[in-house]
Amino acid sequence: MSVNQVRTRRVKAAAAAAGGLAVVAMGLVGVMGDNAPDAHASSGAMNLGATTTSTTPGKDMPAKAVPVVKAARYGAS
């Protein structure tokens, strides 16, 4: 084995080790930062507010949106 091959293997091994440590560190941060509430720590029934509905009058709406044609059709002379 040449010196360059040994260096390449060492660099690859170091990069693999650094990547593995990064994955483990991200996993630990994810576990420590998990602030999800516990399923058994529920505060009871859900409180709901009043429901409101509104309608839009139909006479204010246009019947159909039609774009303004500014050019002749393709192929038409």
Helices and strands as residue ranges (DSSP letters): H 3-32, G 58-60
